[in-house]
Amino acid sequence: MLKFLRTKEFDIWLSSIIVRAKKLWADIQRSNKMVELREFDAAEYLENDEAIAMFLAEAAKDENPDVFLSALSVAARARGITEIAKKTGLGRTSLYKALAPGANPSYLTLRKVMSALGVHFSATTDHPHHSAHA
């Protein structure tokens, strides 16, 4: 067992630590500083075709079409709206409007945007494939 002899010097040292801690806490409370957090932006994480394809595939699973449109908009921002607008032949403003929640873009517009992103539509069955020859 470690024995500790409490001395006057120790008490003075401990008191000074407590005084400094209390002062620091008072300074923190007076400053009312808040930690600033950046808003999460998924576009910062869509660094390649595979990430974009997976992101859009997950969004397409949602029944709400706005989820897919929002995901398409995020992917377009990740690649650069100006670049996507050039590749699709749409103006930047038109592109933003077409991908806004509540928009009803044409199938052709969706295909153009997806092509510009380097992805395409794909369909799968809801049920696993069962062979007719068992």
Secondary structure, 3 states (H helix, E strand, C coil): CCCCCCCHHHHHHHHHHHHHHHHHHHHHHHHCCCCCCCCCCHHHHCCCHHHHHHHHHHHHCCCCHHHHHHHHHHHHHHHCHHHHHHHHCCCHHHHHHHCCCCCCCCHHHHHHHHHHHCCCCCCCCCCCCCCCCC
